[in-house]
Amino acid sequence: MRMFEVTLINGRSFRCEENSSILSAGEKAGLTLEHSCLSARCRSCRVKVLEGNCKDIQEELILSEEEKKEGYILSCNSIPLTDIKLDIEDLGNKKLEKSKTLPCKLDSLEFISEDIIKVVLRLPPNLAFKFEAGQYVNIIKGKIKRSYSIASEIRNDGKLEFYIKKYQNGQMSKYWFFDAKENDLLRLEGPLGTFFYRNKNVKSVLFLATGTGIAPIKSILENMNRSPETILDKEIWLFLGNRYKEDIFFKPEYDNLKVKFIPVLSRKNAEWNGEIGYVQDIVLKYNIDLEDSEVYACGSVDMINSAKELFFKNSLPKNQFYSDAFVSSN
């Protein structure tokens, strides 16, 4: 079996078998690259090939033709045809917990609105589950598996909180919104993803969320509140986008953390005196020095793609934008 050398811009390298994805080979070698869905349906593992050639494992519908011509690939869906060099760094000495599958029970379920519920799962008391605030898990009900970001802080009571949106004709939505009951037995696979706070030396930390995309950001903010030494004198901003005033179900209120909270509606409302538009556009109104900022965006793919393009044009360094796109199931 042929082996190819994969080199990152920080000088680290690893070997990749001819039938292995670049992402999997890096993980096997002990190097973690940015990723999220692992199924070529988001853009978290998008990377530019500087030297060498690759091919897709399965048909890829996320990247534009222009991006492909410029050499961009999804590392979870690409295998090398030659030695390659990638315009990306690994996560350095940051070691993430290995994913595992555990049993869990439905501890409680609360309707936040007609189409959003708050779910709390309870893990067995003898099974430790560690994660980075911002990561997600797969929840498994029978043969159905769906991904959900953890909305709770890191704690020791074996409970994990989630915000779940109802999708029309969704198999898992039918369970959550019509059939679920306390103490139902489920399975949980995780932790997964590389969306977490990096604590870089910047003046401002910007969080952008749409809808239930607030879940991993809530987890990060709560963890910051418990560990205020991780923020020091940084300005913390939260731009939260929803369609209507009634859709806003979260407000950051903490003892040790001051958050500049900017709720944004995308639809006009006669009773609303706040910001109207798209969260990424509203950010620019506040004259934040993006060159001295890091951005964490979670929610719709369109918002994330638009924010990334807009902020890069306004001086945000390309290695200071982190995202977790919510994509619907196949």
ZIQUIHU-V554064 format. One record per pair of residues at least 24 apart in sequence whose ideal C-beta (glycine too) atoms are under 10 Angstrom apart, sorted by the first residue. I is the first residue (numbers start at 1). J is the second residue. D is the distance in whole Angstrom. If there is no record, write none. Layout:
I_J_D ; I_J_D
//
This chain:
2_80_9 ; 2_81_9 ; 2_82_10 ; 3_80_9 ; 3_83_10 ; 4_52_8 ; 4_53_10 ; 4_54_9 ; 4_79_9 ; 4_80_4 ; 4_81_8 ; 4_82_6 ; 4_83_5 ; 4_84_7 ; 5_52_9 ; 5_80_8 ; 5_82_9 ; 5_83_4 ; 5_84_8 ; 5_85_9 ; 6_31_9 ; 6_33_10 ; 6_49_10 ; 6_52_9 ; 6_54_10 ; 6_75_9 ; 6_80_6 ; 6_83_8 ; 6_84_6 ; 6_85_8 ; 6_86_7 ; 7_50_9 ; 7_51_8 ; 7_52_9 ; 7_83_8 ; 7_84_7 ; 7_85_5 ; 7_86_7 ; 8_33_8 ; 8_47_9 ; 8_50_10 ; 8_85_8 ; 8_86_6 ; 8_87_8 ; 8_88_6 ; 8_89_6 ; 8_90_6 ; 9_47_10 ; 9_48_10 ; 9_50_8 ; 9_85_8 ; 9_86_7 ; 9_87_6 ; 9_88_7 ; 9_89_6 ; 9_319_10 ; 10_88_9 ; 10_89_4 ; 10_90_7 ; 10_92_8 ; 11_89_9 ; 12_89_8 ; 12_90_6 ; 12_92_9 ; 13_83_9 ; 13_85_9 ; 13_86_10 ; 14_90_9 ; 15_80_10 ; 15_83_10 ; 16_54_10 ; 16_78_10 ; 16_79_7 ; 16_80_5 ; 16_83_9 ; 16_84_8 ; 17_79_8 ; 17_80_9 ; 18_79_7 ; 18_80_7 ; 18_81_8 ; 19_57_9 ; 19_79_6 ; 20_57_9 ; 20_79_6 ; 20_80_9 ; 21_45_9 ; 21_54_10 ; 21_56_10 ; 21_57_6 ; 21_74_9 ; 21_75_7 ; 21_76_6 ; 21_77_7 ; 21_78_6 ; 21_79_6 ; 21_80_10 ; 22_47_8 ; 22_49_9 ; 22_54_7 ; 22_73_8 ; 22_74_9 ; 22_75_4 ; 22_76_8 ; 22_77_9 ; 22_78_5 ; 22_79_7 ; 22_80_7 ; 22_84_8 ; 22_86_8 ; 22_88_10 ; 23_47_9 ; 23_74_8 ; 23_75_4 ; 23_76_4 ; 23_77_8 ; 23_78_8 ; 24_75_9 ; 24_76_8 ; 24_79_9 ; 25_75_9 ; 25_79_9 ; 25_80_9 ; 26_75_8 ; 26_86_10 ; 26_88_10 ; 26_90_7 ; 26_91_10 ; 27_90_10 ; 27_96_10 ; 27_98_10 ; 29_90_9 ; 30_90_9 ; 30_95_9 ; 31_89_10 ; 31_90_4 ; 31_91_8 ; 31_92_9 ; 32_90_6 ; 32_91_4 ; 32_92_9 ; 32_94_7 ; 32_95_8 ; 32_96_6 ; 32_194_7 ; 33_75_6 ; 33_76_9 ; 33_86_8 ; 33_88_6 ; 33_89_9 ; 33_90_6 ; 33_91_7 ; 33_194_8 ; 34_75_8 ; 34_88_7 ; 34_89_9 ; 34_90_9 ; 34_91_8 ; 34_193_9 ; 34_194_5 ; 34_195_9 ; 34_319_10 ; 34_322_8 ; 34_323_9 ; 35_74_9 ; 35_75_7 ; 35_76_6 ; 35_192_9 ; 35_193_7 ; 35_194_6 ; 35_195_10 ; 36_76_9 ; 36_135_10 ; 36_136_8 ; 36_147_9 ; 36_149_10 ; 36_192_8 ; 36_193_5 ; 36_194_7 ; 36_195_7 ; 36_298_10 ; 36_323_8 ; 36_324_5 ; 36_325_7 ; 36_326_10 ; 36_327_9 ; 37_62_10 ; 37_74_10 ; 37_76_8 ; 37_136_9 ; 37_147_7 ; 37_192_9 ; 37_193_8 ; 37_324_9 ; 37_325_8 ; 37_326_10 ; 37_327_6 ; 38_74_10 ; 38_76_5 ; 38_77_9 ; 38_99_10 ; 38_138_10 ; 38_147_9 ; 38_192_7 ; 38_193_9 ; 39_74_10 ; 39_76_7 ; 39_77_8 ; 39_147_9 ; 39_327_9 ; 39_329_10 ; 39_330_8 ; 40_74_5 ; 40_75_10 ; 40_76_6 ; 40_77_4 ; 40_78_9 ; 41_74_9 ; 41_76_9 ; 41_77_9 ; 41_301_9 ; 41_325_8 ; 41_327_5 ; 41_328_9 ; 41_329_9 ; 41_330_8 ; 42_74_9 ; 42_76_9 ; 42_147_10 ; 42_193_10 ; 42_301_7 ; 42_304_8 ; 42_323_8 ; 42_324_8 ; 42_325_4 ; 42_326_8 ; 42_327_5 ; 43_67_9 ; 43_72_9 ; 43_74_7 ; 43_301_7 ; 43_304_7 ; 43_305_7 ; 43_308_8 ; 43_323_7 ; 43_325_6 ; 43_327_10 ; 44_74_9 ; 44_75_9 ; 44_76_9 ; 44_193_7 ; 44_194_7 ; 44_195_8 ; 44_304_9 ; 44_322_9 ; 44_323_6 ; 44_324_7 ; 44_325_7 ; 45_73_9 ; 45_74_5 ; 45_75_4 ; 45_76_5 ; 45_77_8 ; 45_78_9 ; 45_88_9 ; 45_194_9 ; 46_72_6 ; 46_73_8 ; 46_74_6 ; 46_75_8 ; 46_76_10 ; 46_88_9 ; 46_308_10 ; 46_323_10 ; 47_71_9 ; 47_72_7 ; 47_73_6 ; 47_74_8 ; 47_75_5 ; 47_78_9 ; 47_86_5 ; 47_87_6 ; 47_88_5 ; 48_72_5 ; 48_73_8 ; 48_85_10 ; 48_86_7 ; 48_87_4 ; 48_88_8 ; 48_318_10 ; 49_73_6 ; 49_75_10 ; 49_78_8 ; 49_80_9 ; 49_82_10 ; 49_84_6 ; 49_85_7 ; 49_86_6 ; 49_87_8 ; 49_88_10 ; 50_84_8 ; 50_85_4 ; 50_86_7 ; 50_87_5 ; 50_88_10 ; 51_82_8 ; 51_83_8 ; 51_84_6 ; 51_85_4 ; 51_86_9 ; 51_87_10 ; 52_80_6 ; 52_81_7 ; 52_82_4 ; 52_83_5 ; 52_84_3 ; 52_85_6 ; 52_86_9 ; 53_78_10 ; 53_80_7 ; 53_81_4 ; 53_82_5 ; 53_83_10 ; 53_84_7 ; 54_78_4 ; 54_79_6 ; 54_80_5 ; 54_81_6 ; 54_82_8 ; 54_84_6 ; 54_86_9 ; 55_79_6 ; 55_80_8 ; 55_81_6 ; 62_301_8 ; 62_305_10 ; 62_325_9 ; 62_327_9 ; 64_305_10 ; 87_318_9 ; 87_319_10 ; 88_319_9 ; 89_319_7 ; 91_194_7 ; 91_196_10 ; 91_198_9 ; 92_198_10 ; 94_132_9 ; 94_194_9 ; 94_196_9 ; 94_198_9 ; 96_130_9 ; 96_131_9 ; 96_132_6 ; 96_135_8 ; 96_191_7 ; 96_192_9 ; 96_193_9 ; 96_194_7 ; 96_196_8 ; 97_128_10 ; 97_129_8 ; 97_130_5 ; 97_131_6 ; 97_132_8 ; 97_135_8 ; 97_190_8 ; 97_191_6 ; 97_192_10 ; 98_130_10 ; 98_190_10 ; 98_191_9 ; 99_131_10 ; 99_135_10 ; 99_137_9 ; 99_138_9 ; 99_189_6 ; 99_190_6 ; 99_191_6 ; 99_192_6 ; 99_193_10 ; 100_127_9 ; 100_129_8 ; 100_188_9 ; 100_189_7 ; 100_190_8 ; 100_191_9 ; 101_137_10 ; 101_138_9 ; 101_140_8 ; 101_187_6 ; 101_188_7 ; 101_189_5 ; 101_190_8 ; 102_127_5 ; 102_128_10 ; 102_129_6 ; 102_137_9 ; 102_186_10 ; 102_187_7 ; 102_188_5 ; 102_189_8 ; 102_190_9 ; 103_127_8 ; 103_140_10 ; 103_185_6 ; 103_186_8 ; 103_187_6 ; 103_188_8 ; 104_129_9 ; 104_137_9 ; 104_139_8 ; 104_140_10 ; 104_158_9 ; 104_159_9 ; 104_160_8 ; 104_184_9 ; 104_185_8 ; 104_186_5 ; 104_187_7 ; 104_188_5 ; 105_182_8 ; 105_183_5 ; 105_184_7 ; 105_185_6 ; 105_186_7 ; 106_139_10 ; 106_141_10 ; 106_176_9 ; 106_180_6 ; 106_181_7 ; 106_182_6 ; 106_183_6 ; 106_184_4 ; 106_185_8 ; 106_186_7 ; 107_157_10 ; 107_158_9 ; 107_159_6 ; 107_160_9 ; 107_161_9 ; 107_182_7 ; 107_183_8 ; 107_184_10 ; 108_159_9 ; 108_161_9 ; 108_182_7 ; 109_164_9 ; 109_176_8 ; 109_177_9 ; 109_180_6 ; 109_181_8 ; 109_182_7 ; 109_184_9 ; 111_177_8 ; 112_163_7 ; 112_164_9 ; 112_165_10 ; 112_212_9 ; 112_247_10 ; 112_249_5 ; 112_250_9 ; 113_165_9 ; 113_166_9 ; 113_246_7 ; 113_247_7 ; 113_248_10 ; 113_249_7 ; 114_166_8 ; 114_177_9 ; 114_246_10 ; 115_164_9 ; 115_165_6 ; 115_166_4 ; 115_167_9 ; 115_168_9 ; 115_173_9 ; 115_177_8 ; 115_211_10 ; 115_212_10 ; 115_247_9 ; 116_163_6 ; 116_164_7 ; 116_165_6 ; 116_166_7 ; 116_177_10 ; 116_211_8 ; 116_212_6 ; 116_247_8 ; 116_249_7 ; 117_162_9 ; 117_163_8 ; 117_164_5 ; 117_165_8 ; 117_166_8 ; 117_173_10 ; 117_176_6 ; 117_177_7 ; 117_180_9 ; 117_212_10 ; 118_151_8 ; 118_161_7 ; 118_162_7 ; 118_163_6 ; 118_164_8 ; 118_215_10 ; 118_249_9 ; 119_148_8 ; 119_151_9 ; 119_160_9 ; 119_161_7 ; 119_162_5 ; 119_163_8 ; 119_164_6 ; 119_176_7 ; 119_180_8 ; 119_186_10 ; 120_151_9 ; 120_152_8 ; 120_159_5 ; 120_160_7 ; 120_161_5 ; 120_162_8 ; 120_182_10 ; 121_148_10 ; 121_150_10 ; 121_152_10 ; 121_158_9 ; 121_159_7 ; 121_160_5 ; 121_161_8 ; 121_162_7 ; 121_184_10 ; 121_186_7 ; 121_188_7 ; 122_157_9 ; 122_158_6 ; 122_159_5 ; 122_160_8 ; 122_182_10 ; 122_183_9 ; 123_157_9 ; 123_158_4 ; 123_159_7 ; 123_160_7 ; 123_188_7 ; 124_158_7 ; 125_157_9 ; 125_158_6 ; 126_158_9 ; 127_158_8 ; 127_188_10 ; 128_156_9 ; 128_158_9 ; 129_154_10 ; 129_158_7 ; 129_160_8 ; 129_188_8 ; 129_190_8 ; 129_191_8 ; 130_154_8 ; 130_191_8 ; 131_160_8 ; 131_190_7 ; 131_191_4 ; 131_192_9 ; 131_193_9 ; 131_196_9 ; 131_219_9 ; 132_191_7 ; 132_193_9 ; 132_194_8 ; 132_195_8 ; 132_196_4 ; 132_197_8 ; 132_216_10 ; 132_219_9 ; 132_220_9 ; 132_223_9 ; 133_195_9 ; 133_196_6 ; 133_197_7 ; 133_216_8 ; 133_217_9 ; 133_218_9 ; 133_219_4 ; 133_220_5 ; 133_221_8 ; 133_222_7 ; 133_223_4 ; 133_224_8 ; 133_226_9 ; 133_227_10 ; 134_191_9 ; 134_193_8 ; 134_194_9 ; 134_195_4 ; 134_196_4 ; 134_197_7 ; 134_198_10 ; 134_215_9 ; 134_216_4 ; 134_217_7 ; 134_218_10 ; 134_219_6 ; 134_220_5 ; 134_221_10 ; 134_223_8 ; 134_296_8 ; 134_298_8 ; 134_322_9 ; 134_324_7 ; 135_190_7 ; 135_191_4 ; 135_192_6 ; 135_193_5 ; 135_194_8 ; 135_195_7 ; 135_196_6 ; 135_216_7 ; 135_219_8 ; 135_220_10 ; 135_324_9 ; 136_162_9 ; 136_190_7 ; 136_191_7 ; 136_192_5 ; 136_193_5 ; 136_195_8 ; 136_215_8 ; 136_216_7 ; 136_219_10 ; 136_298_10 ; 136_324_7 ; 136_326_10 ; 137_162_8 ; 137_187_10 ; 137_188_5 ; 137_189_6 ; 137_190_3 ; 137_191_6 ; 137_192_6 ; 137_193_9 ; 138_187_8 ; 138_188_7 ; 138_189_4 ; 138_190_6 ; 138_192_7 ; 139_164_9 ; 139_172_8 ; 139_175_10 ; 139_176_9 ; 139_186_6 ; 139_187_7 ; 139_188_6 ; 139_189_8 ; 139_190_9 ; 140_172_10 ; 140_186_6 ; 140_187_4 ; 140_188_7 ; 140_189_6 ; 141_171_9 ; 141_172_7 ; 141_175_6 ; 141_176_9 ; 141_179_9 ; 141_180_9 ; 141_184_8 ; 141_185_9 ; 141_186_6 ; 141_187_8 ; 142_171_10 ; 142_175_9 ; 142_186_9 ; 142_187_9 ; 143_171_9 ; 144_170_10 ; 144_171_5 ; 144_172_5 ; 144_174_10 ; 144_175_7 ; 144_329_9 ; 145_172_8 ; 145_187_9 ; 145_189_7 ; 145_329_9 ; 146_170_8 ; 146_171_8 ; 146_172_5 ; 146_173_9 ; 146_175_10 ; 146_176_9 ; 146_328_10 ; 146_329_6 ; 147_189_9 ; 147_190_9 ; 147_192_7 ; 147_193_9 ; 147_324_10 ; 147_326_9 ; 147_327_8 ; 147_329_8 ; 148_172_9 ; 148_176_10 ; 148_188_10 ; 148_190_9 ; 148_212_9 ; 148_215_7 ; 148_216_10 ; 148_326_9 ; 149_192_10 ; 149_193_8 ; 149_195_8 ; 149_212_8 ; 149_213_8 ; 149_214_9 ; 149_215_4 ; 149_216_4 ; 149_217_9 ; 149_218_9 ; 149_219_7 ; 149_298_7 ; 149_324_7 ; 149_326_8 ; 150_190_8 ; 150_191_8 ; 150_192_10 ; 150_193_10 ; 150_215_7 ; 150_216_7 ; 150_218_9 ; 150_219_5 ; 151_212_8 ; 151_214_8 ; 151_215_4 ; 151_216_7 ; 151_217_9 ; 151_218_5 ; 151_219_6 ; 151_222_9 ; 151_250_9 ; 152_215_9 ; 152_218_8 ; 152_219_6 ; 152_222_7 ; 152_223_10 ; 153_218_8 ; 153_219_6 ; 153_220_9 ; 153_221_9 ; 153_222_4 ; 153_223_5 ; 153_224_9 ; 153_225_8 ; 153_226_6 ; 153_227_10 ; 154_219_8 ; 154_222_8 ; 154_223_6 ; 154_226_8 ; 154_227_10 ; 155_222_9 ; 155_223_10 ; 155_226_9 ; 160_188_8 ; 160_190_9 ; 160_191_10 ; 160_219_10 ; 161_215_8 ; 161_218_8 ; 161_219_8 ; 161_222_10 ; 162_212_9 ; 162_215_7 ; 163_211_9 ; 163_212_4 ; 163_213_9 ; 163_214_7 ; 163_215_5 ; 163_216_10 ; 163_218_8 ; 163_249_8 ; 163_250_8 ; 164_212_7 ; 164_215_9 ; 165_211_6 ; 165_212_5 ; 165_213_10 ; 165_215_10 ; 165_326_8 ; 165_328_10 ; 167_328_6 ; 167_329_8 ; 170_328_8 ; 170_329_7 ; 171_329_8 ; 172_329_7 ; 173_329_10 ; 193_324_6 ; 194_322_8 ; 194_324_9 ; 195_219_10 ; 195_220_9 ; 195_296_7 ; 195_297_9 ; 195_298_7 ; 195_322_6 ; 195_323_7 ; 195_324_4 ; 195_325_10 ; 196_220_7 ; 196_223_9 ; 196_296_9 ; 196_322_8 ; 196_324_10 ; 197_221_9 ; 197_223_7 ; 197_224_7 ; 197_227_10 ; 197_230_7 ; 197_231_9 ; 197_294_9 ; 197_296_7 ; 197_322_9 ; 198_294_6 ; 198_296_9 ; 198_319_9 ; 198_320_8 ; 198_322_7 ; 199_224_10 ; 199_227_10 ; 199_229_10 ; 199_230_5 ; 199_231_8 ; 199_232_10 ; 199_234_9 ; 199_294_9 ; 200_234_10 ; 200_292_10 ; 200_293_9 ; 200_294_5 ; 200_317_9 ; 200_319_9 ; 200_320_7 ; 201_232_10 ; 201_234_9 ; 201_292_9 ; 201_294_10 ; 202_234_7 ; 202_235_9 ; 202_289_9 ; 202_290_10 ; 202_291_9 ; 202_292_5 ; 202_293_5 ; 202_294_5 ; 202_295_10 ; 202_317_9 ; 202_320_7 ; 203_233_8 ; 203_234_6 ; 203_235_6 ; 203_288_9 ; 203_289_6 ; 203_291_9 ; 203_292_4 ; 203_293_7 ; 203_294_10 ; 204_234_7 ; 204_235_4 ; 204_236_8 ; 204_237_6 ; 204_260_9 ; 204_286_10 ; 204_288_5 ; 204_289_7 ; 204_290_8 ; 204_292_7 ; 204_293_4 ; 204_294_8 ; 204_295_9 ; 205_230_10 ; 205_231_7 ; 205_234_5 ; 205_235_7 ; 205_236_5 ; 205_237_7 ; 205_238_9 ; 205_259_10 ; 205_293_7 ; 205_294_6 ; 205_295_8 ; 205_296_7 ; 205_320_10 ; 206_235_9 ; 206_236_8 ; 206_237_5 ; 206_238_8 ; 206_239_7 ; 206_260_10 ; 206_279_10 ; 206_283_7 ; 206_286_9 ; 206_288_7 ; 206_290_8 ; 206_293_6 ; 206_294_7 ; 206_295_5 ; 206_296_7 ; 206_297_8 ; 206_307_9 ; 206_311_9 ; 206_316_9 ; 206_320_10 ; 206_321_9 ; 207_236_8 ; 207_237_7 ; 207_238_5 ; 207_239_7 ; 207_240_8 ; 207_252_9 ; 207_259_8 ; 207_261_10 ; 207_279_10 ; 207_294_10 ; 207_295_8 ; 207_296_5 ; 207_297_8 ; 207_298_8 ; 208_237_9 ; 208_238_8 ; 208_239_5 ; 208_240_8 ; 208_241_8 ; 208_262_10 ; 208_264_9 ; 208_278_10 ; 208_279_5 ; 208_280_7 ; 208_282_9 ; 208_283_7 ; 208_295_7 ; 208_296_7 ; 208_297_4 ; 208_298_7 ; 208_299_7 ; 208_303_7 ; 208_304_8 ; 208_307_6 ; 208_311_9 ; 208_323_9 ; 209_238_7 ; 209_239_7 ; 209_240_5 ; 209_241_7 ; 209_242_9 ; 209_250_9 ; 209_279_8 ; 209_296_9 ; 209_297_7 ; 209_298_5 ; 209_299_5 ; 209_300_10 ; 209_303_9 ; 209_324_10 ; 209_326_10 ; 210_239_9 ; 210_240_8 ; 210_241_4 ; 210_242_7 ; 210_243_9 ; 210_247_10 ; 210_264_9 ; 210_266_9 ; 210_278_9 ; 210_279_7 ; 210_280_10 ; 210_297_9 ; 210_298_8 ; 210_299_3 ; 210_300_5 ; 210_302_9 ; 210_303_5 ; 210_304_9 ; 210_326_8 ; 211_240_9 ; 211_241_8 ; 211_242_7 ; 211_243_9 ; 211_247_7 ; 211_249_10 ; 211_298_9 ; 211_299_6 ; 211_300_7 ; 211_303_9 ; 211_326_8 ; 212_249_9 ; 212_250_10 ; 212_298_9 ; 212_299_8 ; 212_326_7 ; 213_240_9 ; 213_241_8 ; 213_279_10 ; 213_297_8 ; 213_298_4 ; 213_299_3 ; 213_300_7 ; 213_303_8 ; 213_304_9 ; 213_323_10 ; 213_324_8 ; 213_325_9 ; 213_326_6 ; 214_238_8 ; 214_240_6 ; 214_241_10 ; 214_242_9 ; 214_248_9 ; 214_249_8 ; 214_250_5 ; 214_252_9 ; 214_298_7 ; 214_299_8 ; 215_250_9 ; 215_298_8 ; 215_299_10 ; 215_324_9 ; 215_326_9 ; 216_296_8 ; 216_298_5 ; 216_299_10 ; 216_324_6 ; 216_326_10 ; 217_250_9 ; 217_252_9 ; 217_296_7 ; 217_297_9 ; 217_298_6 ; 217_299_9 ; 217_324_9 ; 218_250_6 ; 218_252_8 ; 218_298_10 ; 220_296_7 ; 220_298_10 ; 221_250_10 ; 221_252_6 ; 221_254_7 ; 221_257_7 ; 221_259_7 ; 222_252_9 ; 222_254_8 ; 222_257_9 ; 223_257_10 ; 224_254_8 ; 224_256_8 ; 224_257_5 ; 224_259_9 ; 225_252_9 ; 225_253_10 ; 225_254_4 ; 225_255_7 ; 225_256_5 ; 225_257_4 ; 225_259_9 ; 226_254_9 ; 226_255_10 ; 226_256_8 ; 226_257_9 ; 227_256_9 ; 227_257_10 ; 228_254_9 ; 228_255_9 ; 228_256_4 ; 228_257_6 ; 228_258_10 ; 229_256_10 ; 230_257_10 ; 231_256_9 ; 231_257_7 ; 231_258_9 ; 234_258_10 ; 234_293_9 ; 234_294_9 ; 235_259_9 ; 235_260_7 ; 235_288_8 ; 235_289_10 ; 235_292_10 ; 235_293_9 ; 236_260_7 ; 236_261_9 ; 237_261_8 ; 237_262_7 ; 237_283_8 ; 237_286_8 ; 237_288_7 ; 237_293_9 ; 237_295_9 ; 238_262_7 ; 238_263_9 ; 238_279_10 ; 238_296_10 ; 239_263_8 ; 239_264_6 ; 239_275_8 ; 239_278_10 ; 239_279_4 ; 239_280_8 ; 239_281_10 ; 239_282_6 ; 239_283_6 ; 239_286_9 ; 239_295_10 ; 239_297_9 ; 239_307_9 ; 240_264_7 ; 240_265_10 ; 240_279_7 ; 240_299_9 ; 241_265_8 ; 241_266_6 ; 241_275_9 ; 241_277_9 ; 241_278_7 ; 241_279_4 ; 241_280_9 ; 241_282_8 ; 241_299_7 ; 241_300_9 ; 241_303_7 ; 242_266_7 ; 242_267_9 ; 242_279_10 ; 243_267_5 ; 243_269_9 ; 244_268_10 ; 244_269_6 ; 244_272_8 ; 245_269_5 ; 245_270_10 ; 245_271_7 ; 245_272_5 ; 245_274_9 ; 248_272_10 ; 248_274_10 ; 260_286_8 ; 260_288_9 ; 262_286_7 ; 266_303_10 ; 278_302_9 ; 278_303_7 ; 278_306_7 ; 278_307_9 ; 278_310_9 ; 279_303_7 ; 279_306_9 ; 279_307_7 ; 280_304_9 ; 280_305_10 ; 280_306_5 ; 280_307_4 ; 280_308_9 ; 280_309_9 ; 280_310_5 ; 280_311_7 ; 281_306_8 ; 281_307_9 ; 281_310_7 ; 283_307_8 ; 283_310_8 ; 283_311_8 ; 283_314_9 ; 283_316_10 ; 284_310_7 ; 284_311_9 ; 284_313_10 ; 284_314_7 ; 288_314_9 ; 288_316_10 ; 289_314_10 ; 289_315_8 ; 289_316_10 ; 290_314_5 ; 290_315_5 ; 290_316_4 ; 290_317_8 ; 290_320_9 ; 290_321_10 ; 291_315_4 ; 291_316_7 ; 291_317_7 ; 291_320_9 ; 292_316_10 ; 292_317_9 ; 292_320_9 ; 293_317_9 ; 293_320_7 ; 293_321_9 ; 294_319_9 ; 294_320_4 ; 294_321_8 ; 294_322_7 ; 295_320_7 ; 295_321_5 ; 295_322_7 ; 295_323_8 ; 296_320_10 ; 296_321_8 ; 296_322_5 ; 296_323_7 ; 296_324_8 ; 297_321_7 ; 297_322_7 ; 297_323_5 ; 297_324_8 ; 297_325_8 ; 298_322_9 ; 298_323_7 ; 298_324_4 ; 298_325_8 ; 298_326_7 ; 299_323_9 ; 299_324_8 ; 299_325_8 ; 299_326_6 ; 300_325_7 ; 300_326_6 ; 300_327_9 ; 301_325_5 ; 301_326_8 ; 301_327_6 ; 301_328_10
//
